Amino acid sequence: MKRSIPLLAALLGVACHHVPQSDLAMTPVESVAGTYDYAASIQGRQVSGVFTIANNDVVFTTRGAACQNLSRVGTSDVLTLARYGCRGIGELRQVDFLINLRSPTTQSTWKATYLARKSRQICDKVGPGRDGRTVCRASHLEYYDEDVPIGGPLVVRRSEAGLDRVIP
């Protein structure tokens, strides 16, 4: 019995060992290699496409939009995140897709901005109120455009079509 306690303590120590973040960054991504279908509902519009992870690289395609690679995060040996920017998706100025190569089906996201027309009341003339405080006597509405950020999870599933899938 006395021998099993140190052995149990040693096993628990190994099982609870903290893996440094730098070691996690070096985890290979071969297990996620393959072709994936993705979809996002962005302001009521379905956006979908396919991306392929192979040889520490990502090939990304979106139906009906022009996309380009904006950035990649990771080392030359292990790519961990790929960001693609797309235009031509409805009224959106820019849509960015962030593909997480460690966990593409659960950690990939999208973010976008759209131009919203807003208004504000502008005071043209001020004067004293009944209680002696300064109040606005005349005003007008001013309209302006503002970029509004939105985003959410990217719905991703491994494709059953294989690596040679072609997007219509």
Residue, then its C-alpha position, 0 to 999 in steps of 0.5 A: m500500500k505504501r508503494s502505491i501512494p508515491l506511484l499514484a502521486a507520480l501518475l497524477g503529477v504527469a496527468c496534470h502537467h501544464v503544457p506551455q503555450s509555446d509547445l501548443a503552437m508547435t502542434p502539427v495540423e496534419s489531423v485537420a488536413g482535408t476539405y471543408d464546407y462552410a456557411a454563415s448567415i450574415q444579415g439574412r444572407q447565406v454565404s457559403g463556400v469551401f476551403t481545403i487545408a493541405n501541406n500547411d496551407v489553406v485554399f479558400t473559395t466563396r460562392g459569388a464573392a471575390c476573396q483574397n488572403l489578408s494574413r496568416v498567423g504561425t510559423s513557416d512550419v505550422l500555420t495556425l490561422a488564415r484570414y481571408g477578406c471578401r467583397g461583393i457580399g450584399e451591402l457589406r463593405q468587407v467580410d473577413f473569414l478567420i480559419n483556425l487551423r487547429s480546430p477549423t470546425t469549432q473555432s473558425t469565425w467571420k466578421a464584417t462591417y456594413l454602412a448604416r445610415k443614422s441621424r442625430q438632432i442638431c441644435d441651431k438656436v438656444g435660449p432660456g427656458r421657463d426655469g432659466r436653464t438654456v434649452c434648444r429653441a430650433s433644431h434639424l436632423e443631420y444624417y450620417d453614415e457609420d460603419v457597424p461591426i458584426g460577426g459570429p461563428l463560421v459553421v464548418r463541417r468536413s466535406e465528404a466530397g474529398l480534396d478535388r471538390v469544385i465549387p459551382 
